[in-house]
Amino acid sequence: MATSGTIPPATPVGVLNTIETGHEDIIHDAQLDFYGKRLATCSSDHSVKIFRILSDGSHQQTAKLNRHEGPVWQVSWAHPKFGSVLATCSYDRRILFWQEKDDGSWDVLHEYRGHTSSVNSIDFSPPEWDLTVACASSDGAISVVTHTPTGEWQEKKIVNAHDIGCNSISWAPPHNPQFLAPGMVADPAPVRFVSGGCDNLVKIWQRDEMGEWKNIEVLSKHSDWVRSVAWAPATGIVEEVIASGGQDLSVIIWKRPFETTEWTTVVLPPFSDMIWHVSWSLMGNILAVSSGDNKVSLWHEGTDQAWDCINPDVHGTAEPVQTPNNTDN
């Protein structure tokens, strides 16, 4: 690791492989499973496709799922402890839970129809919180759907979570970010997720002792719709980190040291188009940003707290602008 706070030039960033999906319209999402061996894609052609990624880098389509009646916006894999389970959400207002059978075909395990408008985002929780998915909809509501260990489906709905609509959702890590000596186990964290909406706000939600969801914090710095939010994994860091991207051409990194109350922000340099998606690497040290100009930039925080773009042909380097953010509880 370079001591200057930047990733050394000897680690170039480039395209390793290209997959021809055969989708007949725009691809909105692509997600690898837990082991990185299978890829799920979804498209405006109403379909979801599953590909097996082979050891030589080639790929093979193994399934095409056609039960949605509108563009499919997002896919999410469950943890493999629950088997081969995939969730999909669509403009048709439905969330479908798919399960792979022994013969390699897929059946709909459960269908959720609790929204009155497009379901824009879904995310499976960490496995410590059962087989649970959070859903964000254009009707302004957030739903949390759980398949309990007893085999029942339970549904909780947060009405008017965001004015006008909710665009994105992401679960918090299941453990608190803290330094651990060898052999120690991290303390369990509260059950939380973050959402972004058309009210320009980022909101944090927490489940209380009665199982109800409460809005515990509001982060306000975007000047237009928040299109995407992503809570970083807690892997060896001692602070909570959230990334948000918006229609205001900005990406904001929200940071709060463990056991403190104040969030600070770092704003990446302005982008040339709206931000569609932000996503953290498994270790939480690389942020991927996809924008409306068909570019994907990768960002890394150096030891000097400056955020560097590690594929500089796409973007430049961020200055470390840090400001306390006003939060409304």
N, C-alpha and C positions, 0 to 999 in steps of 0.2 A: 504494500500500500504506500503510495507516495505521501511524503510528509508535508507537501505544499498545499494539501487540501484538494487536489485535483486527481482524477484518474489518469495514470500515465499513458502517454501516447501509444505504448506498446500493446494496448488492449483496444484494437479498433472495433467499431460498431458497424455492422452491415447486415444485409439480408442473408440468413442461413438457408432458407427454403421458401418456396412459393407453392401454395396449394390451389389447384384449380377445382373449385367447389362444384361448378355446374349450376349454381343458383341462377335463376332467370331474372333477378332484380337486385337491388341494393342489398348488401350484407350489412346488418346492423350490429352484430355481436359475434365474437368467436372466443370460446373458453376451453382451455385444457383441463382435463380432470386432475385429481389429486396426484396421480403418478406421472402425469405428462404423457400418457400413452394414447389418449383419445382426445379428439377435438370435436366440440359441438359448435355448429354455426347456425345462424338464423337470418331470415331475409324478408324483404317486402313481397316475395313470391309466396308467402304464407307457410313456408316450409322450414323445418329444422333438419339438419343433416349431421350424422355422426361419422367421423373418420377415425380409423386406427392409424397411429403414427408408427411406422416400422423402424427397426434399428438402423437401417441404412439411410434414413431420412425420407424415404418415400411414404406414400399414404394410400389408404384403401377405404373407400366408402363402405360402411357396414349397415347403415340404416337411413331411411328418409321418413320423417314424421310429418303427417299432413292433416292433423286434426284442427288446426287453427283456421279461422275464417277471415283473417286480416293480416296485415304485416306483423311479423314477430320481432319484438324490439330487443329482447334480452334472454339469455340462457344462464343457468346456474347449476353447477354440479353439487350434489350432497357429498358429505364425507363418506369414504368407502365402508366405514363401519355399518352403514345403513344399506349396503348393497349398491347396485348400479341404479342410482336415482337421479333424475334430471328435472329441473323446473323450467318452464318457459312462460313468458308473458307477451300479450299481444294487444293490438288496437281493438280486437274483438271483445275486450273487457274481461277476458278470462285468464286464469293461471292454471296451467296443466302440470300435474306431477306425473312423470313417466318412470316406469321401471322396466329394466331389461329382464327378459325371461331366459331360461336355460338354453333355448335354441337360438339366442341372439336377437330375437325380435323384441319390440317394445310395446307395452300396453300402458294406457292411461290408468295410473294408480288412484288419482283423485283429481277432481275439477272444482275450482273455486270461482264462484260467480258473484262475489260480494261488491263489485264496483259498478258504477253507472257510466264510466267513461274509460278511455284507453288506460291500460296498465303499462307504465313506462319502464319500471325497474323492479328487479327482484334480486334477493341475495339470501343464500342459505346461511344460517348462524353457525358459529363454531359448534362442533359435535357435543361439547359439554352441556349445551342447552337443548338437547334432543333434536329431532328432525324438524327444524323450524325454518320457515322462510318469511322474510319481510317483503311487502309489496307496496310500491308507490304508484299513485294513479293521478290522472288529469282531473278527476273529480275532487281533488284536494285531500283525499283520505289516504291513510296508511293502514294496511292490514297485516296482521301477524298470524300465520297459519301454522299449527303444530300437529304433528302426528305423534301421539303420546306412546310410551312403552306398552300401554294396555291396548293399543290398536285403535284408539279413538282420534278423530280429527277435531281439534279445537281452534276457534277463530276469534280473534280480538280485532276490533276496528277503532282507529283513531279518526274521528270525523273532524273535518276542517283543520287538518294538520298544517296545511299551507293554503293561503288564499290563492285562488285561480287554479292551482294545480301543483302536484308534487312530481319531480322529475327523476330523482335518484335517491338511493338508499344504500347504506353500508354498515355492517356490524362492527362493534368494538371488539378488541381482543378479549379472550376469556380470563386473562391474568393481568394483574397490575404490572406496569413497567417499573422494575426495581432491580438494583444490583443483587446478585445471588452468589453466595459462596458455594463451592462444589458440594453437591449433595442436597442443597436446599431446594425447596419447591416454592414457586411464586404464589402469592396470595390470590385467591379468586377475585375477579373484578365484578362490579355490578353488571347486570345484564342491560346493555345499552346499544343503541345504534344512532347513526347520524343521517339526516335527510337534507335535501336541497330542493328549493321550489321556485315557482314563478313569482313569489313575493320578494325575491332577491335575498332570501335568508337561508342560513344554515342553522339547523336545529338539532339538539341532542336530546334523546328520549331515554328514559330509564324505567325499568319494571319495578314496581314497589312490592311490598310484602303481600299485598292482596292480589298480585298478578295483573294490576292495572298499569297502563303506560302513561307516564307523566313527562311533559316537556320541562326539562331542568335547566336548559341554557339556550339562548338565541345569539348567534354570531352574525353581526351585520357589518359587512364591508363591501359586498358586491353592489354594483349600481344597475344590474339587469338580472334576468333570470339565472339562477344557478342550475346548470345543466348536469353536473356530475359531482359526487362527493366520494371520498375513499378514506377510510380509517386505516392507518398504517399498522402492520403487525407489531406486537411488542416483543421484539427479539433482541434482548441485550441493551435496549435503550432505557433511560430513566425518565422519559417524558412521553406524554400522549401527543400524537401527531395526526392531523387530518389535512387532506388536500381537497380543495374545491375549485371547480372551473366553471366559467360562466359565459353568458352571451355578451358580457361586457369586455370580451377579449382577454380576460385576466385569469391567472391561476394564483390562488392564495394558499400558503402553507400556514396552518394554525398549529401552534405548539404550546404545551403547558407542562412544566416539570411536575413529576409525581408529587402528590400531596400538597399542591398549591392550587390557587383558585383563578389566577389571571392567565388568559390566553394572550400570546403575542403572535404577530403575523409577519410573514415574509412574502412579498409580492414579486413573482417572477416578472421579467421584462414583458412589455405588452406583446401580444400575439397579433398576427395580421388578420385573423378570422376568429369566429366564435369557438369556444372549447366544447367538444362533444363528450370527451371521456378522460378521466384521470384514473390511474391504476398503479398500485405499489407492487414491487417485486416481493417474493416470498419472504425475504429477510428485511424488507421495509427500508432498504437503503437506496433504491432507485425508483424514481417516479416517472411513469410514462404518461405523456400528454398527447392526445389526438385532437386535431383541430379541423375546422371547416375548409382549410386550404389543402386537405389531403396529405398532411404531414404528421409524423409521429416523432416527437422529441423526447429524449431521455435525460433526466436531471439527477444530479448527485450533490449532496451537501458535503463540502470540504470541512477540514478542521478549523478554518477561519470563518465558518458559518456562511460563506458565500455559496450560492447554488450555481453549479456549472452544468452547462449542456454538454453531454459527452458524445453527441453527434453534431458538432458545431456547424456542419453544412446545412443543418435545419434551423438552428437558432444560436443565439449568442450566449453570454454569461451573465448571470444575475448579480446585481449588487446586493449586499446583505442589508436590506431595508427592514428594520424591525420596529414595530409600533404596538403598544398595548391596545387590545381591542375592547370596545365597550360591549358587555354582555347583558342581556335582559333576561331575567329569570321569570 
